[in-house]
Amino acid sequence: MDEELSALHKTDTCDLVPLPPGKSVVSCRWVYKIKTNSDGSIKRYKARLVAKGYSQQYGMDYEEIFALVAKMNTIHTLIVVTLVRQ
């Protein structure tokens, strides 16, 4: 967990900010996973901090539900199409 928290702070993925008046805190929990090698031996332990999204209320805790994620295949395809059309 300490390793994961330090990675979040190091990459500026999350910030601690004061809670706005009239808003509630969305709780979170740790999810643990054991990564194994092909022979079944333990490779490493992983931990993720996840929000309990089911406790949120639309319009009160959040207003948007959009997260843009680009895959490398899509980016490569766009670059190739751009180069071909020049």
PDB file with SEQRES, HELIX, SHEET and CRYST1 records, atoms N, CA, C and O in Angstrom:
SEQRES   1 A   86  MET ASP GLU GLU LEU SER ALA LEU HIS LYS THR ASP THR          
SEQRES   2 A   86  CYS ASP LEU VAL PRO LEU PRO PRO GLY LYS SER VAL VAL          
SEQRES   3 A   86  SER CYS ARG TRP VAL TYR LYS ILE LYS THR ASN SER ASP          
SEQRES   4 A   86  GLY SER ILE LYS ARG TYR LYS ALA ARG LEU VAL ALA LYS          
SEQRES   5 A   86  GLY TYR SER GLN GLN TYR GLY MET ASP TYR GLU GLU ILE          
SEQRES   6 A   86  PHE ALA LEU VAL ALA LYS MET ASN THR ILE HIS THR LEU          
SEQRES   7 A   86  ILE VAL VAL THR LEU VAL ARG GLN                              
HELIX    1 AA1 ASP A    2  LYS A   10  1                                   9    
HELIX    2 AA2 GLY A   53  SER A   55  5                                   3    
HELIX    3 AA3 MET A   72  VAL A   84  1                                  13    
SHEET    1 AA1 2 CYS A  28  THR A  36  0                                        
SHEET    2 AA1 2 ILE A  42  ALA A  51 -1                                        
CRYST1    1.000    1.000    1.000  90.00  90.00  90.00 P 1           1          
ATOM      1  N   MET A   1       0.823  -1.194   0.000  1.00  0.00           N  
ATOM      2  CA  MET A   1       0.000   0.000   0.000  1.00  0.00           C  
ATOM      3  C   MET A   1       0.864   1.252   0.000  1.00  0.00           C  
ATOM      4  O   MET A   1       0.562   2.221  -0.697  1.00  0.00           O  
ATOM      5  N   ASP A   2       1.932   1.232   0.777  1.00  0.00           N  
ATOM      6  CA  ASP A   2       2.799   2.408   0.835  1.00  0.00           C  
ATOM      7  C   ASP A   2       3.407   2.704  -0.527  1.00  0.00           C  
ATOM      8  O   ASP A   2       3.546   3.862  -0.922  1.00  0.00           O  
ATOM      9  N   GLU A   3       3.769   1.635  -1.243  1.00  0.00           N  
ATOM     10  CA  GLU A   3       4.347   1.794  -2.578  1.00  0.00           C  
ATOM     11  C   GLU A   3       3.335   2.418  -3.534  1.00  0.00           C  
ATOM     12  O   GLU A   3       3.684   3.294  -4.326  1.00  0.00           O  
ATOM     13  N   GLU A   4       2.099   1.974  -3.463  1.00  0.00           N  
ATOM     14  CA  GLU A   4       1.051   2.513  -4.323  1.00  0.00           C  
ATOM     15  C   GLU A   4       0.751   3.969  -3.985  1.00  0.00           C  
ATOM     16  O   GLU A   4       0.604   4.793  -4.888  1.00  0.00           O  
ATOM     17  N   LEU A   5       0.660   4.294  -2.704  1.00  0.00           N  
ATOM     18  CA  LEU A   5       0.419   5.683  -2.300  1.00  0.00           C  
ATOM     19  C   LEU A   5       1.552   6.600  -2.739  1.00  0.00           C  
ATOM     20  O   LEU A   5       1.302   7.711  -3.207  1.00  0.00           O  
ATOM     21  N   SER A   6       2.791   6.149  -2.595  1.00  0.00           N  
ATOM     22  CA  SER A   6       3.912   6.983  -3.024  1.00  0.00           C  
ATOM     23  C   SER A   6       3.907   7.163  -4.538  1.00  0.00           C  
ATOM     24  O   SER A   6       4.286   8.227  -5.028  1.00  0.00           O  
ATOM     25  N   ALA A   7       3.485   6.141  -5.292  1.00  0.00           N  
ATOM     26  CA  ALA A   7       3.380   6.266  -6.747  1.00  0.00           C  
ATOM     27  C   ALA A   7       2.304   7.275  -7.131  1.00  0.00           C  
ATOM     28  O   ALA A   7       2.491   8.045  -8.073  1.00  0.00           O  
ATOM     29  N   LEU A   8       1.169   7.283  -6.408  1.00  0.00           N  
ATOM     30  CA  LEU A   8       0.109   8.254  -6.686  1.00  0.00           C  
ATOM     31  C   LEU A   8       0.583   9.675  -6.447  1.00  0.00           C  
ATOM     32  O   LEU A   8       0.278  10.571  -7.234  1.00  0.00           O  
ATOM     33  N   HIS A   9       1.322   9.889  -5.375  1.00  0.00           N  
ATOM     34  CA  HIS A   9       1.826  11.232  -5.074  1.00  0.00           C  
ATOM     35  C   HIS A   9       2.942  11.630  -6.038  1.00  0.00           C  
ATOM     36  O   HIS A   9       3.015  12.786  -6.455  1.00  0.00           O  
ATOM     37  N   LYS A  10       3.806  10.689  -6.394  1.00  0.00           N  
ATOM     38  CA  LYS A  10       4.942  10.973  -7.282  1.00  0.00           C  
ATOM     39  C   LYS A  10       4.474  11.369  -8.678  1.00  0.00           C  
ATOM     40  O   LYS A  10       5.065  12.255  -9.295  1.00  0.00           O  
ATOM     41  N   THR A  11       3.429  10.733  -9.182  1.00  0.00           N  
ATOM     42  CA  THR A  11       2.929  11.028 -10.525  1.00  0.00           C  
ATOM     43  C   THR A  11       1.864  12.119 -10.535  1.00  0.00           C  
ATOM     44  O   THR A  11       1.291  12.410 -11.585  1.00  0.00           O  
ATOM     45  N   ASP A  12       1.593  12.719  -9.397  1.00  0.00           N  
ATOM     46  CA  ASP A  12       0.556  13.756  -9.261  1.00  0.00           C  
ATOM     47  C   ASP A  12      -0.796  13.277  -9.785  1.00  0.00           C  
ATOM     48  O   ASP A  12      -1.521  14.037 -10.427  1.00  0.00           O  
ATOM     49  N   THR A  13      -1.132  12.024  -9.511  1.00  0.00           N  
ATOM     50  CA  THR A  13      -2.403  11.453  -9.931  1.00  0.00           C  
ATOM     51  C   THR A  13      -3.546  11.927  -9.049  1.00  0.00           C  
ATOM     52  O   THR A  13      -4.679  12.048  -9.514  1.00  0.00           O  
ATOM     53  N   CYS A  14      -3.260  12.194  -7.792  1.00  0.00           N  
ATOM     54  CA  CYS A  14      -4.312  12.657  -6.898  1.00  0.00           C  
ATOM     55  C   CYS A  14      -3.770  13.770  -6.009  1.00  0.00           C  
ATOM     56  O   CYS A  14      -2.569  13.857  -5.754  1.00  0.00           O  
ATOM     57  N   ASP A  15      -4.677  14.614  -5.549  1.00  0.00           N  
ATOM     58  CA  ASP A  15      -4.345  15.713  -4.647  1.00  0.00           C  
ATOM     59  C   ASP A  15      -5.342  15.712  -3.499  1.00  0.00           C  
ATOM     60  O   ASP A  15      -6.516  15.391  -3.682  1.00  0.00           O  
ATOM     61  N   LEU A  16      -4.873  16.066  -2.336  1.00  0.00           N  
ATOM     62  CA  LEU A  16      -5.763  16.272  -1.205  1.00  0.00           C  
ATOM     63  C   LEU A  16      -6.252  17.709  -1.238  1.00  0.00           C  
ATOM     64  O   LEU A  16      -5.453  18.645  -1.240  1.00  0.00           O  
ATOM     65  N   VAL A  17      -7.557  17.880  -1.265  1.00  0.00           N  
ATOM     66  CA  VAL A  17      -8.152  19.213  -1.326  1.00  0.00           C  
ATOM     67  C   VAL A  17      -9.200  19.335  -0.229  1.00  0.00           C  
ATOM     68  O   VAL A  17      -9.740  18.327   0.225  1.00  0.00           O  
ATOM     69  N   PRO A  18      -9.493  20.555   0.200  1.00  0.00           N  
ATOM     70  CA  PRO A  18     -10.530  20.713   1.225  1.00  0.00           C  
ATOM     71  C   PRO A  18     -11.908  20.350   0.658  1.00  0.00           C  
ATOM     72  O   PRO A  18     -12.183  20.570  -0.521  1.00  0.00           O  
ATOM     73  N   LEU A  19     -12.751  19.801   1.504  1.00  0.00           N  
ATOM     74  CA  LEU A  19     -14.097  19.396   1.114  1.00  0.00           C  
ATOM     75  C   LEU A  19     -14.987  20.627   1.005  1.00  0.00           C  
ATOM     76  O   LEU A  19     -15.085  21.399   1.959  1.00  0.00           O  
ATOM     77  N   PRO A  20     -15.649  20.828  -0.158  1.00  0.00           N  
ATOM     78  CA  PRO A  20     -16.560  21.976  -0.286  1.00  0.00           C  
ATOM     79  C   PRO A  20     -17.727  21.858   0.680  1.00  0.00           C  
ATOM     80  O   PRO A  20     -18.155  20.750   1.001  1.00  0.00           O  
ATOM     81  N   PRO A  21     -18.243  22.982   1.142  1.00  0.00           N  
ATOM     82  CA  PRO A  21     -19.376  22.935   2.069  1.00  0.00           C  
ATOM     83  C   PRO A  21     -20.594  22.282   1.419  1.00  0.00           C  
ATOM     84  O   PRO A  21     -20.912  22.544   0.258  1.00  0.00           O  
ATOM     85  N   GLY A  22     -21.258  21.442   2.176  1.00  0.00           N  
ATOM     86  CA  GLY A  22     -22.465  20.787   1.692  1.00  0.00           C  
ATOM     87  C   GLY A  22     -22.212  19.531   0.869  1.00  0.00           C  
ATOM     88  O   GLY A  22     -23.169  18.911   0.405  1.00  0.00           O  
ATOM     89  N   LYS A  23     -20.976  19.140   0.673  1.00  0.00           N  
ATOM     90  CA  LYS A  23     -20.646  17.939  -0.110  1.00  0.00           C  
ATOM     91  C   LYS A  23     -20.230  16.811   0.822  1.00  0.00           C  
ATOM     92  O   LYS A  23     -19.723  17.051   1.918  1.00  0.00           O  
ATOM     93  N   SER A  24     -20.451  15.579   0.376  1.00  0.00           N  
ATOM     94  CA  SER A  24     -20.074  14.431   1.185  1.00  0.00           C  
ATOM     95  C   SER A  24     -18.851  13.749   0.583  1.00  0.00           C  
ATOM     96  O   SER A  24     -18.569  13.881  -0.608  1.00  0.00           O  
ATOM     97  N   VAL A  25     -18.145  13.028   1.420  1.00  0.00           N  
ATOM     98  CA  VAL A  25     -16.933  12.337   0.985  1.00  0.00           C  
ATOM     99  C   VAL A  25     -17.330  10.988   0.385  1.00  0.00           C  
ATOM    100  O   VAL A  25     -18.140  10.258   0.956  1.00  0.00           O  
ATOM    101  N   VAL A  26     -16.748  10.666  -0.771  1.00  0.00           N  
ATOM    102  CA  VAL A  26     -16.946   9.345  -1.368  1.00  0.00           C  
ATOM    103  C   VAL A  26     -15.880   8.446  -0.761  1.00  0.00           C  
ATOM    104  O   VAL A  26     -14.684   8.697  -0.910  1.00  0.00           O  
ATOM    105  N   SER A  27     -16.318   7.408  -0.081  1.00  0.00           N  
ATOM    106  CA  SER A  27     -15.355   6.537   0.593  1.00  0.00           C  
ATOM    107  C   SER A  27     -14.614   5.673  -0.420  1.00  0.00           C  
ATOM    108  O   SER A  27     -15.022   5.549  -1.575  1.00  0.00           O  
ATOM    109  N   CYS A  28     -13.525   5.084   0.036  1.00  0.00           N  
ATOM    110  CA  CYS A  28     -12.711   4.250  -0.837  1.00  0.00           C  
ATOM    111  C   CYS A  28     -12.250   3.020  -0.071  1.00  0.00           C  
ATOM    112  O   CYS A  28     -12.421   2.920   1.144  1.00  0.00           O  
ATOM    113  N   ARG A  29     -11.660   2.088  -0.810  1.00  0.00           N  
ATOM    114  CA  ARG A  29     -11.121   0.891  -0.171  1.00  0.00           C  
ATOM    115  C   ARG A  29      -9.959   0.374  -0.996  1.00  0.00           C  
ATOM    116  O   ARG A  29      -9.798   0.745  -2.159  1.00  0.00           O  
ATOM    117  N   TRP A  30      -9.154  -0.480  -0.396  1.00  0.00           N  
ATOM    118  CA  TRP A  30      -8.011  -1.088  -1.062  1.00  0.00           C  
ATOM    119  C   TRP A  30      -8.414  -2.425  -1.660  1.00  0.00           C  
ATOM    120  O   TRP A  30      -9.113  -3.212  -1.022  1.00  0.00           O  
ATOM    121  N   VAL A  31      -7.973  -2.681  -2.887  1.00  0.00           N  
ATOM    122  CA  VAL A  31      -8.197  -3.963  -3.553  1.00  0.00           C  
ATOM    123  C   VAL A  31      -6.821  -4.592  -3.750  1.00  0.00           C  
ATOM    124  O   VAL A  31      -5.925  -3.965  -4.316  1.00  0.00           O  
ATOM    125  N   TYR A  32      -6.654  -5.820  -3.288  1.00  0.00           N  
ATOM    126  CA  TYR A  32      -5.365  -6.509  -3.342  1.00  0.00           C  
ATOM    127  C   TYR A  32      -5.398  -7.625  -4.381  1.00  0.00           C  
ATOM    128  O   TYR A  32      -6.416  -8.293  -4.560  1.00  0.00           O  
ATOM    129  N   LYS A  33      -4.278  -7.815  -5.057  1.00  0.00           N  
ATOM    130  CA  LYS A  33      -4.168  -8.871  -6.057  1.00  0.00           C  
ATOM    131  C   LYS A  33      -2.755  -9.446  -6.010  1.00  0.00           C  
ATOM    132  O   LYS A  33      -1.790  -8.711  -5.801  1.00  0.00           O  
ATOM    133  N   ILE A  34      -2.634 -10.747  -6.204  1.00  0.00           N  
ATOM    134  CA  ILE A  34      -1.330 -11.403  -6.241  1.00  0.00           C  
ATOM    135  C   ILE A  34      -1.035 -11.763  -7.687  1.00  0.00           C  
ATOM    136  O   ILE A  34      -1.775 -12.537  -8.295  1.00  0.00           O  
ATOM    137  N   LYS A  35       0.039 -11.210  -8.246  1.00  0.00           N  
ATOM    138  CA  LYS A  35       0.474 -11.535  -9.598  1.00  0.00           C  
ATOM    139  C   LYS A  35       1.387 -12.747  -9.524  1.00  0.00           C  
ATOM    140  O   LYS A  35       2.301 -12.794  -8.700  1.00  0.00           O  
ATOM    141  N   THR A  36       1.136 -13.739 -10.397  1.00  0.00           N  
ATOM    142  CA  THR A  36       1.949 -14.958 -10.373  1.00  0.00           C  
ATOM    143  C   THR A  36       2.667 -15.164 -11.703  1.00  0.00           C  
ATOM    144  O   THR A  36       2.234 -14.662 -12.740  1.00  0.00           O  
ATOM    145  N   ASN A  37       3.763 -15.904 -11.656  1.00  0.00           N  
ATOM    146  CA  ASN A  37       4.488 -16.303 -12.859  1.00  0.00           C  
ATOM    147  C   ASN A  37       3.753 -17.464 -13.516  1.00  0.00           C  
ATOM    148  O   ASN A  37       2.782 -17.981 -12.963  1.00  0.00           O  
ATOM    149  N   SER A  38       4.215 -17.875 -14.692  1.00  0.00           N  
ATOM    150  CA  SER A  38       3.552 -18.970 -15.401  1.00  0.00           C  
ATOM    151  C   SER A  38       3.663 -20.292 -14.644  1.00  0.00           C  
ATOM    152  O   SER A  38       2.835 -21.184 -14.831  1.00  0.00           O  
ATOM    153  N   ASP A  39       4.690 -20.422 -13.784  1.00  0.00           N  
ATOM    154  CA  ASP A  39       4.837 -21.665 -13.017  1.00  0.00           C  
ATOM    155  C   ASP A  39       4.052 -21.642 -11.703  1.00  0.00           C  
ATOM    156  O   ASP A  39       4.096 -22.610 -10.944  1.00  0.00           O  
ATOM    157  N   GLY A  40       3.337 -20.552 -11.427  1.00  0.00           N  
ATOM    158  CA  GLY A  40       2.516 -20.462 -10.227  1.00  0.00           C  
ATOM    159  C   GLY A  40       3.180 -19.771  -9.054  1.00  0.00           C  
ATOM    160  O   GLY A  40       2.531 -19.526  -8.037  1.00  0.00           O  
ATOM    161  N   SER A  41       4.465 -19.451  -9.172  1.00  0.00           N  
ATOM    162  CA  SER A  41       5.144 -18.757  -8.075  1.00  0.00           C  
ATOM    163  C   SER A  41       4.725 -17.292  -8.045  1.00  0.00           C  
ATOM    164  O   SER A  41       4.323 -16.730  -9.064  1.00  0.00           O  
ATOM    165  N   ILE A  42       4.822 -16.692  -6.888  1.00  0.00           N  
ATOM    166  CA  ILE A  42       4.383 -15.306  -6.699  1.00  0.00           C  
ATOM    167  C   ILE A  42       5.396 -14.357  -7.321  1.00  0.00           C  
ATOM    168  O   ILE A  42       6.582 -14.382  -6.991  1.00  0.00           O  
ATOM    169  N   LYS A  43       4.899 -13.512  -8.235  1.00  0.00           N  
ATOM    170  CA  LYS A  43       5.746 -12.516  -8.897  1.00  0.00           C  
ATOM    171  C   LYS A  43       5.802 -11.233  -8.070  1.00  0.00           C  
ATOM    172  O   LYS A  43       6.880 -10.710  -7.783  1.00  0.00           O  
ATOM    173  N   ARG A  44       4.610 -10.730  -7.689  1.00  0.00           N  
ATOM    174  CA  ARG A  44       4.537  -9.535  -6.841  1.00  0.00           C  
ATOM    175  C   ARG A  44       3.126  -9.362  -6.309  1.00  0.00           C  
ATOM    176  O   ARG A  44       2.172  -9.977  -6.786  1.00  0.00           O  
ATOM    177  N   TYR A  45       3.029  -8.516  -5.320  1.00  0.00           N  
ATOM    178  CA  TYR A  45       1.741  -8.171  -4.731  1.00  0.00           C  
ATOM    179  C   TYR A  45       1.338  -6.798  -5.250  1.00  0.00           C  
ATOM    180  O   TYR A  45       2.167  -5.892  -5.329  1.00  0.00           O  
ATOM    181  N   LYS A  46       0.063  -6.642  -5.603  1.00  0.00           N  
ATOM    182  CA  LYS A  46      -0.420  -5.361  -6.097  1.00  0.00           C  
ATOM    183  C   LYS A  46      -1.531  -4.853  -5.189  1.00  0.00           C  
ATOM    184  O   LYS A  46      -2.283  -5.636  -4.608  1.00  0.00           O  
ATOM    185  N   ALA A  47      -1.621  -3.542  -5.077  1.00  0.00           N  
ATOM    186  CA  ALA A  47      -2.694  -2.913  -4.305  1.00  0.00           C  
ATOM    187  C   ALA A  47      -3.217  -1.733  -5.113  1.00  0.00           C  
ATOM    188  O   ALA A  47      -2.442  -0.992  -5.717  1.00  0.00           O  
ATOM    189  N   ARG A  48      -4.545  -1.561  -5.120  1.00  0.00           N  
ATOM    190  CA  ARG A  48      -5.175  -0.440  -5.799  1.00  0.00           C  
ATOM    191  C   ARG A  48      -6.137   0.240  -4.851  1.00  0.00           C  
ATOM    192  O   ARG A  48      -6.839  -0.424  -4.089  1.00  0.00           O  
ATOM    193  N   LEU A  49      -6.172   1.540  -4.894  1.00  0.00           N  
ATOM    194  CA  LEU A  49      -7.130   2.310  -4.113  1.00  0.00           C  
ATOM    195  C   LEU A  49      -8.290   2.665  -5.032  1.00  0.00           C  
ATOM    196  O   LEU A  49      -8.094   3.360  -6.028  1.00  0.00           O  
ATOM    197  N   VAL A  50      -9.496   2.198  -4.715  1.00  0.00           N  
ATOM    198  CA  VAL A  50     -10.657   2.430  -5.571  1.00  0.00           C  
ATOM    199  C   VAL A  50     -11.757   3.142  -4.785  1.00  0.00           C  
ATOM    200  O   VAL A  50     -11.938   2.914  -3.589  1.00  0.00           O  
ATOM    201  N   ALA A  51     -12.478   4.001  -5.480  1.00  0.00           N  
ATOM    202  CA  ALA A  51     -13.599   4.716  -4.865  1.00  0.00           C  
ATOM    203  C   ALA A  51     -14.830   3.830  -4.882  1.00  0.00           C  
ATOM    204  O   ALA A  51     -15.033   3.046  -5.809  1.00  0.00           O  
ATOM    205  N   LYS A  52     -15.642   3.962  -3.860  1.00  0.00           N  
ATOM    206  CA  LYS A  52     -16.909   3.226  -3.798  1.00  0.00           C  
ATOM    207  C   LYS A  52     -17.950   4.066  -4.540  1.00  0.00           C  
ATOM    208  O   LYS A  52     -18.730   4.801  -3.935  1.00  0.00           O  
ATOM    209  N   GLY A  53     -17.935   3.935  -5.865  1.00  0.00           N  
ATOM    210  CA  GLY A  53     -18.786   4.755  -6.720  1.00  0.00           C  
ATOM    211  C   GLY A  53     -20.264   4.565  -6.500  1.00  0.00           C  
ATOM    212  O   GLY A  53     -21.054   5.463  -6.791  1.00  0.00           O  
ATOM    213  N   TYR A  54     -20.658   3.410  -5.990  1.00  0.00           N  
ATOM    214  CA  TYR A  54     -22.081   3.155  -5.772  1.00  0.00           C  
ATOM    215  C   TYR A  54     -22.674   4.051  -4.692  1.00  0.00           C  
ATOM    216  O   TYR A  54     -23.895   4.141  -4.567  1.00  0.00           O  
ATOM    217  N   SER A  55     -21.826   4.715  -3.911  1.00  0.00           N  
ATOM    218  CA  SER A  55     -22.341   5.586  -2.861  1.00  0.00           C  
ATOM    219  C   SER A  55     -22.526   7.026  -3.358  1.00  0.00           C  
ATOM    220  O   SER A  55     -22.947   7.895  -2.595  1.00  0.00           O  
ATOM    221  N   GLN A  56     -22.213   7.278  -4.630  1.00  0.00           N  
ATOM    222  CA  GLN A  56     -22.355   8.624  -5.181  1.00  0.00           C  
ATOM    223  C   GLN A  56     -23.774   8.871  -5.678  1.00  0.00           C  
ATOM    224  O   GLN A  56     -24.506   7.940  -6.013  1.00  0.00           O  
ATOM    225  N   GLN A  57     -24.143  10.149  -5.717  1.00  0.00           N  
ATOM    226  CA  GLN A  57     -25.437  10.551  -6.248  1.00  0.00           C  
ATOM    227  C   GLN A  57     -25.200  11.554  -7.366  1.00  0.00           C  
ATOM    228  O   GLN A  57     -24.489  12.542  -7.180  1.00  0.00           O  
ATOM    229  N   TYR A  58     -25.799  11.301  -8.538  1.00  0.00           N  
ATOM    230  CA  TYR A  58     -25.633  12.187  -9.687  1.00  0.00           C  
ATOM    231  C   TYR A  58     -26.117  13.596  -9.354  1.00  0.00           C  
ATOM    232  O   TYR A  58     -27.182  13.770  -8.762  1.00  0.00           O  
ATOM    233  N   GLY A  59     -25.338  14.586  -9.733  1.00  0.00           N  
ATOM    234  CA  GLY A  59     -25.690  15.975  -9.477  1.00  0.00           C  
ATOM    235  C   GLY A  59     -25.272  16.470  -8.113  1.00  0.00           C  
ATOM    236  O   GLY A  59     -25.198  17.677  -7.881  1.00  0.00           O  
ATOM    237  N   MET A  60     -24.996  15.544  -7.203  1.00  0.00           N  
ATOM    238  CA  MET A  60     -24.585  15.934  -5.870  1.00  0.00           C  
ATOM    239  C   MET A  60     -23.082  15.688  -5.689  1.00  0.00           C  
ATOM    240  O   MET A  60     -22.358  16.566  -5.222  1.00  0.00           O  
ATOM    241  N   ASP A  61     -22.624  14.500  -6.058  1.00  0.00           N  
ATOM    242  CA  ASP A  61     -21.219  14.150  -5.912  1.00  0.00           C  
ATOM    243  C   ASP A  61     -20.439  14.262  -7.218  1.00  0.00           C  
ATOM    244  O   ASP A  61     -19.218  14.415  -7.201  1.00  0.00           O  
ATOM    245  N   TYR A  62     -21.133  14.189  -8.339  1.00  0.00           N  
ATOM    246  CA  TYR A  62     -20.470  14.308  -9.638  1.00  0.00           C  
ATOM    247  C   TYR A  62     -21.473  14.815 -10.660  1.00  0.00           C  
ATOM    248  O   TYR A  62     -22.685  14.716 -10.469  1.00  0.00           O  
ATOM    249  N   GLU A  63     -20.938  15.367 -11.760  1.00  0.00           N  
ATOM    250  CA  GLU A  63     -21.801  15.859 -12.826  1.00  0.00           C  
ATOM    251  C   GLU A  63     -21.438  15.263 -14.176  1.00  0.00           C  
ATOM    252  O   GLU A  63     -22.278  15.229 -15.075  1.00  0.00           O  
ATOM    253  N   GLU A  64     -20.206  14.793 -14.338  1.00  0.00           N  
ATOM    254  CA  GLU A  64     -19.783  14.212 -15.601  1.00  0.00           C  
ATOM    255  C   GLU A  64     -19.341  12.783 -15.400  1.00  0.00           C  
ATOM    256  O   GLU A  64     -18.796  12.438 -14.351  1.00  0.00           O  
ATOM    257  N   ILE A  65     -19.573  11.946 -16.402  1.00  0.00           N  
ATOM    258  CA  ILE A  65     -19.070  10.580 -16.366  1.00  0.00           C  
ATOM    259  C   ILE A  65     -18.408  10.283 -17.703  1.00  0.00           C  
ATOM    260  O   ILE A  65     -18.946   9.550 -18.533  1.00  0.00           O  
ATOM    261  N   PHE A  66     -17.228  10.869 -17.893  1.00  0.00           N  
ATOM    262  CA  PHE A  66     -16.495  10.699 -19.139  1.00  0.00           C  
ATOM    263  C   PHE A  66     -15.011  10.593 -18.830  1.00  0.00           C  
ATOM    264  O   PHE A  66     -14.458  11.420 -18.105  1.00  0.00           O  
ATOM    265  N   ALA A  67     -14.378   9.585 -19.376  1.00  0.00           N  
ATOM    266  CA  ALA A  67     -12.940   9.426 -19.226  1.00  0.00           C  
ATOM    267  C   ALA A  67     -12.368   9.014 -20.576  1.00  0.00           C  
ATOM    268  O   ALA A  67     -12.623   7.908 -21.052  1.00  0.00           O  
ATOM    269  N   LEU A  68     -11.602   9.893 -21.184  1.00  0.00           N  
ATOM    270  CA  LEU A  68     -11.012   9.622 -22.483  1.00  0.00           C  
ATOM    271  C   LEU A  68      -9.779   8.739 -22.311  1.00  0.00           C  
ATOM    272  O   LEU A  68      -8.848   9.097 -21.589  1.00  0.00           O  
ATOM    273  N   VAL A  69      -9.777   7.597 -22.970  1.00  0.00           N  
ATOM    274  CA  VAL A  69      -8.631   6.693 -22.931  1.00  0.00           C  
ATOM    275  C   VAL A  69      -8.291   6.330 -24.367  1.00  0.00           C  
ATOM    276  O   VAL A  69      -9.114   5.758 -25.083  1.00  0.00           O  
ATOM    277  N   ALA A  70      -7.089   6.660 -24.781  1.00  0.00           N  
ATOM    278  CA  ALA A  70      -6.651   6.359 -26.143  1.00  0.00           C  
ATOM    279  C   ALA A  70      -5.724   5.155 -26.126  1.00  0.00           C  
ATOM    280  O   ALA A  70      -4.779   5.101 -25.339  1.00  0.00           O  
ATOM    281  N   LYS A  71      -5.998   4.194 -26.994  1.00  0.00           N  
ATOM    282  CA  LYS A  71      -5.134   3.028 -27.101  1.00  0.00           C  
ATOM    283  C   LYS A  71      -4.047   3.324 -28.137  1.00  0.00           C  
ATOM    284  O   LYS A  71      -4.261   4.098 -29.070  1.00  0.00           O  
ATOM    285  N   MET A  72      -2.893   2.707 -27.964  1.00  0.00           N  
ATOM    286  CA  MET A  72      -1.774   2.951 -28.881  1.00  0.00           C  
ATOM    287  C   MET A  72      -2.125   2.524 -30.310  1.00  0.00           C  
ATOM    288  O   MET A  72      -1.665   3.155 -31.261  1.00  0.00           O  
ATOM    289  N   ASN A  73      -2.920   1.481 -30.481  1.00  0.00           N  
ATOM    290  CA  ASN A  73      -3.320   1.064 -31.831  1.00  0.00           C  
ATOM    291  C   ASN A  73      -4.102   2.168 -32.537  1.00  0.00           C  
ATOM    292  O   ASN A  73      -3.920   2.390 -33.734  1.00  0.00           O  
ATOM    293  N   THR A  74      -4.957   2.848 -31.811  1.00  0.00           N  
ATOM    294  CA  THR A  74      -5.734   3.944 -32.382  1.00  0.00           C  
ATOM    295  C   THR A  74      -4.831   5.098 -32.783  1.00  0.00           C  
ATOM    296  O   THR A  74      -5.004   5.677 -33.855  1.00  0.00           O  
ATOM    297  N   ILE A  75      -3.877   5.435 -31.940  1.00  0.00           N  
ATOM    298  CA  ILE A  75      -2.949   6.526 -32.242  1.00  0.00           C  
ATOM    299  C   ILE A  75      -2.106   6.173 -33.459  1.00  0.00           C  
ATOM    300  O   ILE A  75      -1.908   7.015 -34.335  1.00  0.00           O  
ATOM    301  N   HIS A  76      -1.603   4.942 -33.530  1.00  0.00           N  
ATOM    302  CA  HIS A  76      -0.804   4.514 -34.683  1.00  0.00           C  
ATOM    303  C   HIS A  76      -1.630   4.571 -35.966  1.00  0.00           C  
ATOM    304  O   HIS A  76      -1.132   4.996 -37.008  1.00  0.00           O  
ATOM    305  N   THR A  77      -2.875   4.149 -35.890  1.00  0.00           N  
ATOM    306  CA  THR A  77      -3.745   4.181 -37.069  1.00  0.00           C  
ATOM    307  C   THR A  77      -3.962   5.609 -37.540  1.00  0.00           C  
ATOM    308  O   THR A  77      -3.919   5.874 -38.741  1.00  0.00           O  
ATOM    309  N   LEU A  78      -4.194   6.525 -36.625  1.00  0.00           N  
ATOM    310  CA  LEU A  78      -4.387   7.923 -36.999  1.00  0.00           C  
ATOM    311  C   LEU A  78      -3.129   8.512 -37.639  1.00  0.00           C  
ATOM    312  O   LEU A  78      -3.221   9.283 -38.594  1.00  0.00           O  
ATOM    313  N   ILE A  79      -1.974   8.157 -37.124  1.00  0.00           N  
ATOM    314  CA  ILE A  79      -0.719   8.653 -37.704  1.00  0.00           C  
ATOM    315  C   ILE A  79      -0.537   8.108 -39.111  1.00  0.00           C  
ATOM    316  O   ILE A  79      -0.140   8.852 -40.008  1.00  0.00           O  
ATOM    317  N   VAL A  80      -0.817   6.832 -39.326  1.00  0.00           N  
ATOM    318  CA  VAL A  80      -0.669   6.227 -40.652  1.00  0.00           C  
ATOM    319  C   VAL A  80      -1.655   6.859 -41.643  1.00  0.00           C  
ATOM    320  O   VAL A  80      -1.280   7.173 -42.772  1.00  0.00           O  
ATOM    321  N   VAL A  81      -2.895   7.043 -41.231  1.00  0.00           N  
ATOM    322  CA  VAL A  81      -3.891   7.666 -42.116  1.00  0.00           C  
ATOM    323  C   VAL A  81      -3.457   9.082 -42.467  1.00  0.00           C  
ATOM    324  O   VAL A  81      -3.600   9.508 -43.613  1.00  0.00           O  
ATOM    325  N   THR A  82      -2.934   9.807 -41.500  1.00  0.00           N  
ATOM    326  CA  THR A  82      -2.473  11.173 -41.754  1.00  0.00           C  
ATOM    327  C   THR A  82      -1.320  11.192 -42.746  1.00  0.00           C  
ATOM    328  O   THR A  82      -1.286  12.029 -43.647  1.00  0.00           O  
ATOM    329  N   LEU A  83      -0.372  10.267 -42.581  1.00  0.00           N  
ATOM    330  CA  LEU A  83       0.768  10.220 -43.487  1.00  0.00           C  
ATOM    331  C   LEU A  83       0.372   9.798 -44.902  1.00  0.00           C  
ATOM    332  O   LEU A  83       0.931  10.301 -45.876  1.00  0.00           O  
ATOM    333  N   VAL A  84      -0.578   8.886 -45.020  1.00  0.00           N  
ATOM    334  CA  VAL A  84      -1.013   8.417 -46.337  1.00  0.00           C  
ATOM    335  C   VAL A  84      -1.757   9.516 -47.090  1.00  0.00           C  
ATOM    336  O   VAL A  84      -1.632   9.617 -48.311  1.00  0.00           O  
ATOM    337  N   ARG A  85      -2.518  10.331 -46.389  1.00  0.00           N  
ATOM    338  CA  ARG A  85      -3.330  11.377 -47.042  1.00  0.00           C  
ATOM    339  C   ARG A  85      -2.548  12.633 -47.360  1.00  0.00           C  
ATOM    340  O   ARG A  85      -3.123  13.558 -47.934  1.00  0.00           O  
ATOM    341  N   GLN A  86      -1.295  12.723 -47.030  1.00  0.00           N  
ATOM    342  CA  GLN A  86      -0.529  13.935 -47.326  1.00  0.00           C  
ATOM    343  C   GLN A  86      -0.043  13.963 -48.741  1.00  0.00           C  
ATOM    344  O   GLN A  86       0.617  14.919 -49.148  1.00  0.00           O  
TER     345      GLN A  86                                                      
END                                                                             
